[in-house]
Amino acid sequence: MDGRSLDYTFRIRDLPASERPRERLRDAGPNALSNAELLAILLRTGTRSESALALGSRLLAQFSGLAGLARASFREMCATHGIGEAKAAELMAGFELGRRLLALHPEERAVVRSPADAANLIQAEMGLLPQEHLRVLLLNTKNRVLGVSEVYKGNVNSSMVRPGEVFRDAVRENCPAVIVAHNHPSGDPTPSQEDVQMTRRLVDAGKLLDIEVLDHLVIAGNSFVSLREKKLGFE
């Protein structure tokens, strides 16, 4: 090393073309990118010790997801390592444009067509969380995402998870379907027996409430498992 910092262009170009955010956006469209990748494009540069991708992932983890980051104040963003006034202004402008677009066109909300679509919305931040979190994606009749609710933080297990709390926001918003997701900080997304039991309980409770549980995702790092695809708890 000659003492020079590695800039964003070098870091991203050092990746295979299929993994570079800008190229992926160009070739596959913005819907194919994770939240961290989209943030990396907005941020453009990282820091001496991390790429823009790593910085985006750290922001999502620090502010408990995209919704938390979007609610952060200008001062809170600037207090974060790697975010100066210029980056904070760019992020806040991007979030505000998104809010204004949704206000004009609610039909432009993300659509979930597969487990990967759902994972792309939450994996970047949930995969880095040091504790277990359980979140619920609220969907309308066309599987458009109306919001993401955090139900539990800390210890997520079948005995502690109460269906009433999981479905609370879905009932309030009159959502016909949800996707449940929780993370494994261990890094292994393999569903446990408790995960399968919890899925069965939620599927059964959803039937009573006329709310379909479309899937239960277990997220760990950069990987995830769909219990629906594995036919675990959805028999």
N, C-alpha and C positions, 0 to 999 in steps of 0.2 A: 504494500500500500504506500502511496506517495503522499498521504496526508489530505488529499482532496476528498471532499464528500461525494458520495455516489448520488447523482441526481435522479429524478423520477424517470426521465427518458431512458437512462441506462438500465434502471431496475426493471422497467416494464419491457423494454426490448430484449432483456436477457431471458424473458419468459418465452415459452413456445407461443407461436402466433395464436393458437387456439385458446390461450389463457389470458391474452392481453385484453383489458376491459374495452378499450376503444375499438379494437378490431372485432371483438365479440359483439359489441353493440352494432357495428357496421354490418357484420355478416349474419347475425342471428336476431337482431332487434333488441330493444331495451328490455323487453319482458324476460329475456333469457338471462339477464344479469342479476346477481345478488345485490342486496342493499349495499354491501361493502364495496362492490365493484362500481356501482353508480356513484357512491360517495367519492371513490378514488378519482373518477373522471372530473367531478366538481372540484376536488381538492387540488388536482394536477400534480402537486409535489408532496413528498413526505418530509421526513426529518433526516438527520445524519444517521440515525440508528434504525429507521424503519421506512418502508415504502409507503406510498399513498394508500395501497390496499391494506397494509397493516394499520395505518393510522385510521382509516375508515372503520375497520373492525374494532379498534380500540374505542373509538367514539361511541359506536353502537353498544358495546359492553358497558362503558362508563355511564351512559345515560339510559341504560335499560331498554335499548331498542330504538327503532326509528321514531316512534311516537314521542319518546322522552327527549330525543335529540331535537325534534321539531319544536318541542315546547321550551327548550333551553333559551335563556336570555342571551343577548349579545355579550354581556359581561361574563356569564358562565362559560360560553364558548371560548372567549379570549383567555380565560384562566386555565384552559386545557393546554398541556404541552403540545406544541406543533401547530396550534391554531392562533394565528395573529388576527388583526382586525380585517385584513383583506379576505382571508379564508372564512372568517365568521360572517362577514357581509355576504359573500357568495352563497354560503350554505343557507343563511336566513332568507335571502332573495329566492333561492330555489324552492324552499319549503313554502314560502308565501305564494309563489306562482302556482304550486301544486294545489294549495288550499283554494285559491281563486278559481282554478280550472274545475275542481270538484264541485264547487258551489254552482258553477254554470252548467256542468255536465256530469251529474252523478253517475251516468251510465259508463263513464270512463274509468271507473274503479277496476282494480285488478280482478281478473277472472281466474278461478281455479279449475283447471281441466284435468289435472293429474297430481299425484303426491309430490312430484318435483316442483310443480307450480307453487304449492303451499310451502314447501321447504324453502324455496328461493326467497320467500317473503320474510322468513324469520330465522333462517339457519345461521346467517352471518353473526348475529348478535347472540342467539341462544347457544350456539356451539362454543362460545367463549366464556359463558357464565360459570363462575366457580361454585355456585350452589344450584340445586335443582329448582326449576321454575316450571309451572304448568300454565299454559296459555290456551286460549280458545279463539279460533278464527270464526267470526260471525259472517254468515253468508245469506244472500237473498235467494229468491227463486231461480235466478240465473247463475248462481254460484259466484256472484260478484262479492268481493270482500267489503263488508260494511265497517269492520273494525277488528281489532285484536285486543282481547281482555286478558289481563294477568289475574289468575285465580289464586295460585299458591306460590310461595317463595320459601325455600328452605328444605323441608323434608316432604317429598311427594311420594306417598304410598297409598295402596288401595284402602287401607283402613281409615286413613285421615281424609281422603278426598270425598267430599259430600256432593252428590249430584245436584242438589239445590243450588250450591254455590257455583258449580260449573255451568249450569244452564241459566243462571240468574240474568245475565245481560241479554242472552238470546231470547228469553221470555219477555224481557222489557222492550226489546227492539222488534219483537214479533218475527224472529228469524226462523225460517223453516229448516235450516241445516247448520251444522257446525263441524269444525275439524279441531280435534284436541291435539295438543303437542306438549311434550315435556323433554327436558334435556338430561343426559347422563354426563355429569362432570368427569367421570372416570375416563371418558374418551371412547368407550365401547357402546355402540347403539343397540346391541342385542337386547330385545325385550325380555324382561324378567317375568316370572310367573305372576308377580304382583301387578305388573303392567298389563298382562293379559286379563287378570281378574278385574282390574279397574275398567278395562275396555268393555268387558261384558256388562258390568254394572251400569256404565254410562249408556251403552247401546239400549239396554232394557229400560232405563229411566227415560231416555229420549223418546222411545216408542210411546210411553205413557203421556209425555208432554207434546207429542206430535212434532218432535224435532229430530231430524235424522242426524246421527253421527256418521259423517261420511268417511272419516278416517281418524286414526290415532298415530301420530308420528313420534318416534323417539329420535332425538337429535344428539349427536356427539361429535364435536369438532366439525370437520368438513363432510361428515357422512350422516345418513339418516336411514331409518327403517320404517316402512309403512306396515302397520299391523293389518290393515285391510288387504294389502297385497300378499302378506304372509298367511292370511286367513286365520289370524289369531284374535279371538274375541269377537269375530264377526261370523261365526259358524251359523 
